[in-house]
């Protein structure tokens, strides 16, 4: 499997679902408290930015607009952050 396919799978099957789950959990916390704290608002903004960035990478991959070197770097970075979470 090429790294571009690995990157696509990592984003679609792990990273994006994890980010969306985190957004949902944060919305539930905010809903329970009826107001969002500044920290929650910042976290929500970061998660939304991350999700947008992931979708942008997927779009660039589908258009074949990312070179192999950048794909390798993105894959390594995301794998590293994924293992740090666990």
PDB file as gemmi writes it, atoms N, CA and C in Angstrom:
CRYST1    1.000    1.000    1.000  90.00  90.00  90.00 P 1                      
ATOM      1  N   UNK A   1       0.849  -1.178   0.000  1.00  0.00           N  
ATOM      2  CA  UNK A   1       0.000   0.000   0.000  1.00  0.00           C  
ATOM      3  C   UNK A   1       0.897   1.243   0.000  1.00  0.00           C  
ATOM      4  N   UNK A   2       0.563   2.160  -0.859  1.00  0.00           N  
ATOM      5  CA  UNK A   2       1.322   3.405  -0.936  1.00  0.00           C  
ATOM      6  C   UNK A   2       1.042   4.271   0.282  1.00  0.00           C  
ATOM      7  N   UNK A   3       1.985   5.154   0.575  1.00  0.00           N  
ATOM      8  CA  UNK A   3       1.798   6.053   1.712  1.00  0.00           C  
ATOM      9  C   UNK A   3       0.605   6.977   1.525  1.00  0.00           C  
ATOM     10  N   UNK A   4       0.307   7.333   0.289  1.00  0.00           N  
ATOM     11  CA  UNK A   4      -0.868   8.188   0.057  1.00  0.00           C  
ATOM     12  C   UNK A   4      -2.142   7.453   0.474  1.00  0.00           C  
ATOM     13  N   UNK A   5      -2.207   6.169   0.195  1.00  0.00           N  
ATOM     14  CA  UNK A   5      -3.370   5.369   0.587  1.00  0.00           C  
ATOM     15  C   UNK A   5      -3.405   5.189   2.104  1.00  0.00           C  
ATOM     16  N   UNK A   6      -2.235   4.993   2.705  1.00  0.00           N  
ATOM     17  CA  UNK A   6      -2.156   4.873   4.165  1.00  0.00           C  
ATOM     18  C   UNK A   6      -2.623   6.162   4.830  1.00  0.00           C  
ATOM     19  N   UNK A   7      -2.194   7.301   4.297  1.00  0.00           N  
ATOM     20  CA  UNK A   7      -2.586   8.594   4.835  1.00  0.00           C  
ATOM     21  C   UNK A   7      -4.091   8.783   4.713  1.00  0.00           C  
ATOM     22  N   UNK A   8      -4.625   8.460   3.547  1.00  0.00           N  
ATOM     23  CA  UNK A   8      -6.064   8.590   3.318  1.00  0.00           C  
ATOM     24  C   UNK A   8      -6.839   7.726   4.318  1.00  0.00           C  
ATOM     25  N   UNK A   9      -6.425   6.480   4.477  1.00  0.00           N  
ATOM     26  CA  UNK A   9      -7.103   5.576   5.407  1.00  0.00           C  
ATOM     27  C   UNK A   9      -6.995   6.062   6.849  1.00  0.00           C  
ATOM     28  N   UNK A  10      -5.819   6.525   7.229  1.00  0.00           N  
ATOM     29  CA  UNK A  10      -5.624   7.024   8.586  1.00  0.00           C  
ATOM     30  C   UNK A  10      -6.561   8.196   8.866  1.00  0.00           C  
ATOM     31  N   UNK A  11      -6.654   9.107   7.917  1.00  0.00           N  
ATOM     32  CA  UNK A  11      -7.536  10.270   8.083  1.00  0.00           C  
ATOM     33  C   UNK A  11      -9.002   9.850   8.129  1.00  0.00           C  
ATOM     34  N   UNK A  12      -9.421   9.046   7.161  1.00  0.00           N  
ATOM     35  CA  UNK A  12     -10.838   8.680   7.051  1.00  0.00           C  
ATOM     36  C   UNK A  12     -11.307   7.721   8.135  1.00  0.00           C  
ATOM     37  N   UNK A  13     -10.444   6.788   8.530  1.00  0.00           N  
ATOM     38  CA  UNK A  13     -10.875   5.732   9.435  1.00  0.00           C  
ATOM     39  C   UNK A  13     -10.546   5.992  10.902  1.00  0.00           C  
ATOM     40  N   UNK A  14      -9.572   6.862  11.157  1.00  0.00           N  
ATOM     41  CA  UNK A  14      -9.179   7.071  12.546  1.00  0.00           C  
ATOM     42  C   UNK A  14      -9.214   8.537  12.979  1.00  0.00           C  
ATOM     43  N   UNK A  15      -8.461   9.372  12.301  1.00  0.00           N  
ATOM     44  CA  UNK A  15      -8.294  10.752  12.754  1.00  0.00           C  
ATOM     45  C   UNK A  15      -9.619  11.522  12.714  1.00  0.00           C  
ATOM     46  N   UNK A  16     -10.273  11.571  11.568  1.00  0.00           N  
ATOM     47  CA  UNK A  16     -11.521  12.342  11.447  1.00  0.00           C  
ATOM     48  C   UNK A  16     -12.607  11.805  12.387  1.00  0.00           C  
ATOM     49  N   UNK A  17     -12.827  10.484  12.443  1.00  0.00           N  
ATOM     50  CA  UNK A  17     -13.831   9.998  13.410  1.00  0.00           C  
ATOM     51  C   UNK A  17     -13.487  10.350  14.858  1.00  0.00           C  
ATOM     52  N   UNK A  18     -12.199  10.297  15.216  1.00  0.00           N  
ATOM     53  CA  UNK A  18     -11.792  10.667  16.577  1.00  0.00           C  
ATOM     54  C   UNK A  18     -12.054  12.145  16.852  1.00  0.00           C  
ATOM     55  N   UNK A  19     -11.740  12.996  15.885  1.00  0.00           N  
ATOM     56  CA  UNK A  19     -11.957  14.436  16.049  1.00  0.00           C  
ATOM     57  C   UNK A  19     -13.450  14.727  16.155  1.00  0.00           C  
ATOM     58  N   UNK A  20     -14.242  14.090  15.314  1.00  0.00           N  
ATOM     59  CA  UNK A  20     -15.688  14.320  15.361  1.00  0.00           C  
ATOM     60  C   UNK A  20     -16.288  13.816  16.675  1.00  0.00           C  
ATOM     61  N   UNK A  21     -15.775  12.696  17.193  1.00  0.00           N  
ATOM     62  CA  UNK A  21     -16.241  12.197  18.495  1.00  0.00           C  
ATOM     63  C   UNK A  21     -15.882  13.179  19.608  1.00  0.00           C  
ATOM     64  N   UNK A  22     -14.684  13.739  19.528  1.00  0.00           N  
ATOM     65  CA  UNK A  22     -14.260  14.724  20.532  1.00  0.00           C  
ATOM     66  C   UNK A  22     -15.130  15.977  20.466  1.00  0.00           C  
ATOM     67  N   UNK A  23     -15.485  16.393  19.257  1.00  0.00           N  
ATOM     68  CA  UNK A  23     -16.370  17.557  19.094  1.00  0.00           C  
ATOM     69  C   UNK A  23     -17.738  17.255  19.712  1.00  0.00           C  
ATOM     70  N   UNK A  24     -18.260  16.063  19.434  1.00  0.00           N  
ATOM     71  CA  UNK A  24     -19.564  15.676  19.996  1.00  0.00           C  
ATOM     72  C   UNK A  24     -19.522  15.653  21.519  1.00  0.00           C  
ATOM     73  N   UNK A  25     -18.452  15.082  22.093  1.00  0.00           N  
ATOM     74  CA  UNK A  25     -18.323  15.029  23.546  1.00  0.00           C  
ATOM     75  C   UNK A  25     -18.256  16.432  24.144  1.00  0.00           C  
ATOM     76  N   UNK A  26     -17.529  17.303  23.478  1.00  0.00           N  
ATOM     77  CA  UNK A  26     -17.413  18.677  23.966  1.00  0.00           C  
ATOM     78  C   UNK A  26     -18.764  19.383  23.914  1.00  0.00           C  
ATOM     79  N   UNK A  27     -19.524  19.156  22.842  1.00  0.00           N  
ATOM     80  CA  UNK A  27     -20.862  19.747  22.757  1.00  0.00           C  
ATOM     81  C   UNK A  27     -21.758  19.237  23.888  1.00  0.00           C  
ATOM     82  N   UNK A  28     -21.626  17.950  24.222  1.00  0.00           N  
ATOM     83  CA  UNK A  28     -22.422  17.392  25.320  1.00  0.00           C  
ATOM     84  C   UNK A  28     -22.062  18.059  26.646  1.00  0.00           C  
ATOM     85  N   UNK A  29     -20.754  18.256  26.885  1.00  0.00           N  
ATOM     86  CA  UNK A  29     -20.304  18.934  28.106  1.00  0.00           C  
ATOM     87  C   UNK A  29     -20.850  20.356  28.162  1.00  0.00           C  
ATOM     88  N   UNK A  30     -20.776  21.045  27.042  1.00  0.00           N  
ATOM     89  CA  UNK A  30     -21.265  22.422  26.976  1.00  0.00           C  
ATOM     90  C   UNK A  30     -22.769  22.457  27.220  1.00  0.00           C  
ATOM     91  N   UNK A  31     -23.475  21.504  26.630  1.00  0.00           N  
ATOM     92  CA  UNK A  31     -24.930  21.448  26.782  1.00  0.00           C  
ATOM     93  C   UNK A  31     -25.322  21.202  28.236  1.00  0.00           C  
ATOM     94  N   UNK A  32     -24.577  20.335  28.916  1.00  0.00           N  
ATOM     95  CA  UNK A  32     -24.871  20.053  30.326  1.00  0.00           C  
ATOM     96  C   UNK A  32     -24.655  21.291  31.192  1.00  0.00           C  
ATOM     97  N   UNK A  33     -23.627  22.056  30.873  1.00  0.00           N  
ATOM     98  CA  UNK A  33     -23.323  23.254  31.646  1.00  0.00           C  
ATOM     99  C   UNK A  33     -24.078  24.481  31.197  1.00  0.00           C  
ATOM    100  N   UNK A  34     -24.780  24.368  30.085  1.00  0.00           N  
ATOM    101  CA  UNK A  34     -25.582  25.453  29.504  1.00  0.00           C  
ATOM    102  C   UNK A  34     -24.760  26.621  28.954  1.00  0.00           C  
ATOM    103  N   UNK A  35     -23.492  26.711  29.320  1.00  0.00           N  
ATOM    104  CA  UNK A  35     -22.617  27.756  28.796  1.00  0.00           C  
ATOM    105  C   UNK A  35     -21.245  27.152  28.523  1.00  0.00           C  
ATOM    106  N   UNK A  36     -20.597  27.654  27.513  1.00  0.00           N  
ATOM    107  CA  UNK A  36     -19.260  27.184  27.191  1.00  0.00           C  
ATOM    108  C   UNK A  36     -18.226  28.085  27.848  1.00  0.00           C  
ATOM    109  N   UNK A  37     -17.279  27.459  28.533  1.00  0.00           N  
ATOM    110  CA  UNK A  37     -16.186  28.233  29.112  1.00  0.00           C  
ATOM    111  C   UNK A  37     -15.249  28.680  27.986  1.00  0.00           C  
ATOM    112  N   UNK A  38     -14.393  29.621  28.290  1.00  0.00           N  
ATOM    113  CA  UNK A  38     -13.423  30.092  27.304  1.00  0.00           C  
ATOM    114  C   UNK A  38     -12.550  28.938  26.833  1.00  0.00           C  
ATOM    115  N   UNK A  39     -12.160  28.080  27.776  1.00  0.00           N  
ATOM    116  CA  UNK A  39     -11.332  26.919  27.445  1.00  0.00           C  
ATOM    117  C   UNK A  39     -12.071  25.979  26.487  1.00  0.00           C  
ATOM    118  N   UNK A  40     -13.342  25.735  26.743  1.00  0.00           N  
ATOM    119  CA  UNK A  40     -14.134  24.871  25.875  1.00  0.00           C  
ATOM    120  C   UNK A  40     -14.293  25.472  24.484  1.00  0.00           C  
ATOM    121  N   UNK A  41     -14.499  26.774  24.428  1.00  0.00           N  
ATOM    122  CA  UNK A  41     -14.622  27.445  23.137  1.00  0.00           C  
ATOM    123  C   UNK A  41     -13.332  27.326  22.334  1.00  0.00           C  
ATOM    124  N   UNK A  42     -12.202  27.499  23.002  1.00  0.00           N  
ATOM    125  CA  UNK A  42     -10.907  27.374  22.327  1.00  0.00           C  
ATOM    126  C   UNK A  42     -10.672  25.949  21.843  1.00  0.00           C  
ATOM    127  N   UNK A  43     -11.004  24.982  22.693  1.00  0.00           N  
ATOM    128  CA  UNK A  43     -10.832  23.578  22.314  1.00  0.00           C  
ATOM    129  C   UNK A  43     -11.724  23.229  21.128  1.00  0.00           C  
ATOM    130  N   UNK A  44     -12.943  23.711  21.155  1.00  0.00           N  
ATOM    131  CA  UNK A  44     -13.877  23.458  20.061  1.00  0.00           C  
ATOM    132  C   UNK A  44     -13.347  24.052  18.759  1.00  0.00           C  
ATOM    133  N   UNK A  45     -12.831  25.260  18.828  1.00  0.00           N  
ATOM    134  CA  UNK A  45     -12.255  25.915  17.640  1.00  0.00           C  
ATOM    135  C   UNK A  45     -11.072  25.113  17.104  1.00  0.00           C  
ATOM    136  N   UNK A  46     -10.199  24.636  17.990  1.00  0.00           N  
ATOM    137  CA  UNK A  46      -9.046  23.835  17.574  1.00  0.00           C  
ATOM    138  C   UNK A  46      -9.490  22.536  16.899  1.00  0.00           C  
ATOM    139  N   UNK A  47     -10.488  21.882  17.490  1.00  0.00           N  
ATOM    140  CA  UNK A  47     -10.981  20.629  16.917  1.00  0.00           C  
ATOM    141  C   UNK A  47     -11.615  20.857  15.545  1.00  0.00           C  
ATOM    142  N   UNK A  48     -12.365  21.925  15.427  1.00  0.00           N  
ATOM    143  CA  UNK A  48     -12.978  22.246  14.130  1.00  0.00           C  
ATOM    144  C   UNK A  48     -11.917  22.567  13.083  1.00  0.00           C  
ATOM    145  N   UNK A  49     -10.883  23.298  13.482  1.00  0.00           N  
ATOM    146  CA  UNK A  49      -9.786  23.601  12.554  1.00  0.00           C  
ATOM    147  C   UNK A  49      -9.080  22.325  12.118  1.00  0.00           C  
ATOM    148  N   UNK A  50      -8.873  21.423  13.078  1.00  0.00           N  
ATOM    149  CA  UNK A  50      -8.214  20.160  12.767  1.00  0.00           C  
ATOM    150  C   UNK A  50      -9.045  19.341  11.774  1.00  0.00           C  
ATOM    151  N   UNK A  51     -10.352  19.300  12.013  1.00  0.00           N  
ATOM    152  CA  UNK A  51     -11.235  18.560  11.114  1.00  0.00           C  
ATOM    153  C   UNK A  51     -11.201  19.161   9.710  1.00  0.00           C  
ATOM    154  N   UNK A  52     -11.257  20.474   9.627  1.00  0.00           N  
ATOM    155  CA  UNK A  52     -11.201  21.161   8.335  1.00  0.00           C  
ATOM    156  C   UNK A  52      -9.889  20.851   7.622  1.00  0.00           C  
ATOM    157  N   UNK A  53      -8.800  20.876   8.366  1.00  0.00           N  
ATOM    158  CA  UNK A  53      -7.494  20.584   7.794  1.00  0.00           C  
ATOM    159  C   UNK A  53      -7.424  19.149   7.264  1.00  0.00           C  
ATOM    160  N   UNK A  54      -7.996  18.216   8.016  1.00  0.00           N  
ATOM    161  CA  UNK A  54      -8.006  16.816   7.578  1.00  0.00           C  
ATOM    162  C   UNK A  54      -8.781  16.660   6.270  1.00  0.00           C  
ATOM    163  N   UNK A  55      -9.939  17.304   6.190  1.00  0.00           N  
ATOM    164  CA  UNK A  55     -10.723  17.229   4.955  1.00  0.00           C  
ATOM    165  C   UNK A  55      -9.988  17.895   3.787  1.00  0.00           C  
ATOM    166  N   UNK A  56      -9.253  18.953   4.065  1.00  0.00           N  
ATOM    167  CA  UNK A  56      -8.472  19.616   3.014  1.00  0.00           C  
ATOM    168  C   UNK A  56      -7.365  18.692   2.504  1.00  0.00           C  
ATOM    169  N   UNK A  57      -6.731  17.973   3.409  1.00  0.00           N  
ATOM    170  CA  UNK A  57      -5.693  17.021   2.998  1.00  0.00           C  
ATOM    171  C   UNK A  57      -6.301  15.925   2.136  1.00  0.00           C  
ATOM    172  N   UNK A  58      -7.450  15.417   2.541  1.00  0.00           N  
ATOM    173  CA  UNK A  58      -8.131  14.388   1.733  1.00  0.00           C  
ATOM    174  C   UNK A  58      -8.457  14.903   0.342  1.00  0.00           C  
ATOM    175  N   UNK A  59      -8.912  16.142   0.275  1.00  0.00           N  
ATOM    176  CA  UNK A  59      -9.242  16.751  -1.018  1.00  0.00           C  
ATOM    177  C   UNK A  59      -7.988  16.861  -1.888  1.00  0.00           C  
ATOM    178  N   UNK A  60      -6.899  17.316  -1.291  1.00  0.00           N  
ATOM    179  CA  UNK A  60      -5.638  17.429  -2.039  1.00  0.00           C  
ATOM    180  C   UNK A  60      -5.142  16.059  -2.493  1.00  0.00           C  
ATOM    181  N   UNK A  61      -5.315  15.053  -1.653  1.00  0.00           N  
ATOM    182  CA  UNK A  61      -4.928  13.691  -2.044  1.00  0.00           C  
ATOM    183  C   UNK A  61      -5.751  13.208  -3.236  1.00  0.00           C  
ATOM    184  N   UNK A  62      -7.050  13.477  -3.197  1.00  0.00           N  
ATOM    185  CA  UNK A  62      -7.911  13.022  -4.283  1.00  0.00           C  
ATOM    186  C   UNK A  62      -7.580  13.715  -5.605  1.00  0.00           C  
ATOM    187  N   UNK A  63      -7.059  14.932  -5.508  1.00  0.00           N  
ATOM    188  CA  UNK A  63      -6.666  15.676  -6.712  1.00  0.00           C  
ATOM    189  C   UNK A  63      -5.208  15.428  -7.095  1.00  0.00           C  
ATOM    190  N   UNK A  64      -4.539  14.606  -6.302  1.00  0.00           N  
ATOM    191  CA  UNK A  64      -3.122  14.291  -6.532  1.00  0.00           C  
ATOM    192  C   UNK A  64      -2.261  15.551  -6.502  1.00  0.00           C  
ATOM    193  N   UNK A  65      -2.545  16.430  -5.517  1.00  0.00           N  
ATOM    194  CA  UNK A  65      -1.859  17.716  -5.405  1.00  0.00           C  
ATOM    195  C   UNK A  65      -0.759  17.723  -4.344  1.00  0.00           C  
ATOM    196  N   UNK A  66      -0.540  16.587  -3.672  1.00  0.00           N  
ATOM    197  CA  UNK A  66       0.484  16.515  -2.633  1.00  0.00           C  
ATOM    198  C   UNK A  66       1.591  15.588  -3.133  1.00  0.00           C  
ATOM    199  N   UNK A  67       2.828  16.079  -3.037  1.00  0.00           N  
ATOM    200  CA  UNK A  67       3.936  15.232  -3.492  1.00  0.00           C  
ATOM    201  C   UNK A  67       4.269  14.181  -2.435  1.00  0.00           C  
ATOM    202  N   UNK A  68       5.006  13.174  -2.848  1.00  0.00           N  
ATOM    203  CA  UNK A  68       5.317  12.035  -1.986  1.00  0.00           C  
ATOM    204  C   UNK A  68       6.039  12.445  -0.706  1.00  0.00           C  
ATOM    205  N   UNK A  69       6.933  13.407  -0.800  1.00  0.00           N  
ATOM    206  CA  UNK A  69       7.678  13.842   0.379  1.00  0.00           C  
ATOM    207  C   UNK A  69       6.742  14.433   1.432  1.00  0.00           C  
ATOM    208  N   UNK A  70       5.803  15.268   0.984  1.00  0.00           N  
ATOM    209  CA  UNK A  70       4.847  15.858   1.915  1.00  0.00           C  
ATOM    210  C   UNK A  70       3.918  14.792   2.493  1.00  0.00           C  
ATOM    211  N   UNK A  71       3.527  13.827   1.676  1.00  0.00           N  
ATOM    212  CA  UNK A  71       2.691  12.726   2.145  1.00  0.00           C  
ATOM    213  C   UNK A  71       3.413  11.963   3.246  1.00  0.00           C  
ATOM    214  N   UNK A  72       4.695  11.655   3.013  1.00  0.00           N  
ATOM    215  CA  UNK A  72       5.486  10.929   4.009  1.00  0.00           C  
ATOM    216  C   UNK A  72       5.571  11.707   5.315  1.00  0.00           C  
ATOM    217  N   UNK A  73       5.789  13.024   5.219  1.00  0.00           N  
ATOM    218  CA  UNK A  73       5.888  13.869   6.409  1.00  0.00           C  
ATOM    219  C   UNK A  73       4.557  13.919   7.167  1.00  0.00           C  
ATOM    220  N   UNK A  74       3.463  14.102   6.440  1.00  0.00           N  
ATOM    221  CA  UNK A  74       2.140  14.148   7.071  1.00  0.00           C  
ATOM    222  C   UNK A  74       1.809  12.821   7.751  1.00  0.00           C  
ATOM    223  N   UNK A  75       2.103  11.730   7.062  1.00  0.00           N  
ATOM    224  CA  UNK A  75       1.821  10.411   7.611  1.00  0.00           C  
ATOM    225  C   UNK A  75       2.621  10.183   8.889  1.00  0.00           C  
ATOM    226  N   UNK A  76       3.902  10.521   8.862  1.00  0.00           N  
ATOM    227  CA  UNK A  76       4.747  10.345  10.041  1.00  0.00           C  
ATOM    228  C   UNK A  76       4.252  11.210  11.208  1.00  0.00           C  
ATOM    229  N   UNK A  77       3.893  12.441  10.905  1.00  0.00           N  
ATOM    230  CA  UNK A  77       3.409  13.364  11.941  1.00  0.00           C  
ATOM    231  C   UNK A  77       2.109  12.866  12.565  1.00  0.00           C  
ATOM    232  N   UNK A  78       1.184  12.420  11.727  1.00  0.00           N  
ATOM    233  CA  UNK A  78      -0.100  11.943  12.244  1.00  0.00           C  
ATOM    234  C   UNK A  78       0.058  10.633  13.015  1.00  0.00           C  
ATOM    235  N   UNK A  79       0.921   9.757  12.544  1.00  0.00           N  
ATOM    236  CA  UNK A  79       1.164   8.502  13.253  1.00  0.00           C  
ATOM    237  C   UNK A  79       1.769   8.784  14.625  1.00  0.00           C  
ATOM    238  N   UNK A  80       2.690   9.726  14.672  1.00  0.00           N  
ATOM    239  CA  UNK A  80       3.316  10.091  15.939  1.00  0.00           C  
ATOM    240  C   UNK A  80       2.293  10.664  16.909  1.00  0.00           C  
ATOM    241  N   UNK A  81       1.454  11.564  16.424  1.00  0.00           N  
ATOM    242  CA  UNK A  81       0.451  12.156  17.313  1.00  0.00           C  
ATOM    243  C   UNK A  81      -0.567  11.108  17.750  1.00  0.00           C  
ATOM    244  N   UNK A  82      -0.867  10.175  16.882  1.00  0.00           N  
ATOM    245  CA  UNK A  82      -1.818   9.102  17.217  1.00  0.00           C  
ATOM    246  C   UNK A  82      -1.261   8.211  18.322  1.00  0.00           C  
ATOM    247  N   UNK A  83       0.026   7.868  18.243  1.00  0.00           N  
ATOM    248  CA  UNK A  83       0.618   7.009  19.263  1.00  0.00           C  
ATOM    249  C   UNK A  83       0.777   7.755  20.590  1.00  0.00           C  
ATOM    250  N   UNK A  84       0.967   9.075  20.543  1.00  0.00           N  
ATOM    251  CA  UNK A  84       1.072   9.857  21.769  1.00  0.00           C  
ATOM    252  C   UNK A  84      -0.259   9.914  22.505  1.00  0.00           C  
ATOM    253  N   UNK A  85      -1.346   9.873  21.766  1.00  0.00           N  
ATOM    254  CA  UNK A  85      -2.680   9.893  22.376  1.00  0.00           C  
ATOM    255  C   UNK A  85      -2.957   8.599  23.137  1.00  0.00           C  
ATOM    256  N   UNK A  86      -2.440   7.505  22.622  1.00  0.00           N  
ATOM    257  CA  UNK A  86      -2.722   6.193  23.215  1.00  0.00           C  
ATOM    258  C   UNK A  86      -1.815   5.954  24.355  1.00  0.00           C  
TER     259      UNK A  86                                                      
END                                                                             
